[in-house]
Amino acid sequence: MPSVIDSMLEKYQCKTQADYERAIHEIIQEIALLGLWRSKFFEHGAFYGGTALRILYGLDRFSEDLDFSLLKANKLFDLSLYNTAIKKELESFGFSTEVESKTKKESRNNILSAFIKANTRQQFLNIHVNSQLIKQVHKEKVIKIKMEVDVDPPLKFHTETKLLLEPIPFSVHTFTLPCLFAGKLHALLCRAWKNRVKGRDWYDFVWYLGKKIKPDLLHLQERLIQTDRWPSNKILDSNQLKRLLLERIQQIDFDQAKEDVLPFVIDSASVALWSKTFFSTLVESCLI
């Protein structure tokens, strides 16, 4: 395994099987971004979502997926063109993977999807994990990373370029923090829960407020209009946003939200105060 991967692994101080799985997952994410940079993907798209927050802005929680938005609508965009570049990049660093796109029929409307898959035991062998830990891993266990690209994005967003130094210096085109916050607020207000509230959204909400980031209301308005959650002839202001969030908070089971986020954070005490009262107070006192 190249020494650069050893260096990337060191910062994780892995001890358990779960530690190594998370480390490999995150390192594969970063190498995939390098492959996208080499193949000029960032001339067409920008990185956003929880993993962008973690890699580029220091969010202190694990994030599973790689989310991207095209810079302008293009429903003919072909994500599969970049699969080979990602696979080649990962192989150059010793990771044996498969990169497969879902067909358009399988993907959600306006969202293209692909998966990076790597056999967990094989990756453990590649990075010389303790043999006792390797034995604990089922031979069919797979590390899987979903990639999604929005090919018809809501517009009126702003982007910036961020520099990464590992595994080699390269740059990533990404949404600015105010626009990322707008995207997170849209998820909080509009995400369908099915049987489980996504506590990761609420964790990120607290992170943004702690960093004193102000959301880009114009971009949030565009997102809400696109999903038929806001009239196109009405301006969204901070008071209306607070009202929408306070209404949403009353619908949340925050015990479920805690259960969702705990596997993704290091310190469980970070969510100990979560309740309707806690989030309502944050909205009233900290948001804009």
N, C-alpha and C positions, 0 to 999 in steps of 0.2 A: 504494500500500500504506500503511495507517495507520502513523503514526510509532511506535506501540507495538510493532509487529512489527519495525521497524528496530531498536528498542531491544533486543528479545529476541534478534535475530540477532547483535548486536554481541558478546555474551558468547562466541559460538562462534569468532570470529576465523577465518572460513572462507577457505580458499585453494583447495581442490580440489573436484572434482565430488562426491566422497564426503562431504566436510565439509558441503557445502550440503544434500545429501540427508539426512544425519543430523540436521542442524539443523531442516530443515522437518518431518521425521518427529516430532521431539520437540516442536516448537512446535504441530503439529497435535494431538498427544496432550494438551497442556495446554489448548488451546482446546476440545477435545472434553469435557474434565472441566468446563470452565466451562459448556458447553451442558447437561451433565447436572445441574449445580448449579441452573441457572436452571429446569430442568424438574422439579425436586424429586426427582430420582432418589435422592439420598442420604438421603431419608427412608425408603427401602426397602432400600438396599444400602450396602456399604462397599468401598472400594478396597483391593486387596492385590496381592502379587506383586512382581516385579523392578522394574516401572515405578513402582509406589508407593514402593519404596525409593529409587529415583533422584530422583523429583520431590519427595517429601516429607521424606526423611531423608538425602539426599546420597550415595547409592551412586554410586561412580565408574566405572560401566560403562553402556554403551548397552543399552536394553531395548526390544524391539519391540512388545509387546502391552499391552493394557489389560485387567486381570483384576479382577473384582468378585465379591462374595458377597452374597446377600440376608441380611438380618438375621434372618429366620426363613423356614422352608421355605414355598415357594409355587410349586407346579408349574404353576400357571396364569399365572404372571408373563409379561408380553409385552414383550420387549426392543424390539421394532419400534416401540413407542409413542414411544421416545426418539430414533429415527433422524432424524426431522424437526428436532428441537431441535438435535441435533449439527450437521446439515447447515446449518441456518440460522445457527448461531453461527459456523461456519467461513466461510460466505459473507460474513458481516458484517465479517470481517477480511481478505477478499480471496482466500480459498482456495476454488477450485472443486472440489467433491468429490462422490462418490456414497457413500451409507451404506446398506448392504443387509444384512438379516438372513438367516441360513441357515434353511431350514425345519427343523422338529423332526426330520424323518426324517434330515436331513443332519447334525444336531448330535449330539454325544455325549450319552449318558444323563445327565440332570440338569444339563447344561451348555448354555446358550443362547449362540449365536455370531452375530456380525455383523462386517462389514468396512467400514472407511473406505478409500476408494480415491481417489487423486488422480494425475492425469497429471504426471509429473515435469517434463517440459519446460515445461508450462504454469505450474507453480508457480515454476520458475526465472525465467520471463518476468515473473511477477507481482512478484517481489522484486528484479528488475533485476540478475540475475546477469550476469557478463561474457559477452558474446556468443560468445566462443570456447569457453567451458565449455558453453553451451547447445547449441552445434553437436555436442558430443561425446555428448549424451544422445539415445538412440534415441527416436523420436517416440512409440513405444508403451510406453515404460518407465513403470511405475506405482509410486508409493509406496502400500503397503498396510499397514494397521494392523488387527490382529484384536482384537475385543472379546469377552470371554467373561464370562458371569454364571452362578455356581453357584446353582441354584434350590432345592437340597436340601442346604444346607451342614451340616457337622459343627458342633455348637453348643459351648457353654461357652467362648466367645471374648470378648475385650474390645475395645472400639473407642474412638477418640478423634477429635476434630475438629482438623484442621490448616488453617492459613490460608495461602493463596497470594496473591501481590500482582500477578502478571502472568498474562494481559494486563490484567485489572482485579482488584481485591481480591475474593476469594471463598473459600469454605471447602469442604473435602472431608472426608467421613466415612471413616475408615480403621481398619484393625486396628492395635492397639498393637504395638510392636516385639517383645515376647515372643511374641505370637500370630503375627506374621509369621514369626518364627524357627521356631515350631512348624510352620507350613505349609511352610517350606523344608525342615525335617528330614523331614517326611512325603514330600516330593518326592525327597529323597536316598535314602530307604529304599524307596520304592515305585514310582518312575517307571519305566515300561517304556522301555528304551533303543532298541529296534529295532536299527539298525545304527550308532548314534552315541551315545556317552555325552554327557550335557548338562553340559559343563564349567562353564556359567554357574551351575548350582546349587552347585558346589563353590567357585566364586569368592565367591558370596554367603555361604556358610558361613564362609569365612575373614573376610569383612567383619564378620559378626555377632560372631565371637569377638574380633576386633580392637576392636570397640566395647564389649566386655564385656557383651553382651546375654545374659540367661539365658532359655532357652525356656520357654514356658508348657506344662508337661508334661501338665496336665489337658486342654488343647485338643489337643495332639498325640495323646494317648490316644484322644480322641473321633474324630480323623481316622483313626487306625489301626484302630479298631473298625469304623468305617463301611466301610472297604475290606477288611475281614476279615483284617487283619494283626495283630490283637491280641485276646485273649479279653475279653469284656465284664465278666467277674467278677474281673479281675486288675488291680491298680494298677501303672502304669508309673512306675518310679523312675529316678533318674539312672544307677545302675549298669547297669540293664537297657538303657537307651538307649545307653550307651557300648558295651555288648556288641553291640547291633544294628548300630551304626555301624561298629565294628571288623570285623564280619563282612562288611558291605557294601563296605568299603574294599578288602578282599581280592579282590573281584570286578571292580574298576574298572581299566580301561586308562587310566592318567593321561596317556599321550601323546595318546590320542584326546581326552581331556577338554581338554587344552591347545589342540588344534586347533580345538575347538568354540568356546572362549571368546576366542581371540586377536582375531577381528574386532570384538569388543565392548569391548575395553579399549585404553587409550592406551599403556600401558607394558608391553611383553611380559615384562620382567624380573619383573613381579609374580607370574608363574606359573612362574618358572624352577626353583623348589625342589619343585614338585609331584611327589609320589611316594607310594607306599603308606606308606613310613616317615614322611614328612612329615605326612600326615593322621592316621595312627595316633598320632603324638606329640601332635598338637593335641588329639585326642579325649581322650587320657589326661591331659593337663596343663591344658587350658583349658576343657573343657566341664563346667560346673556344679562 
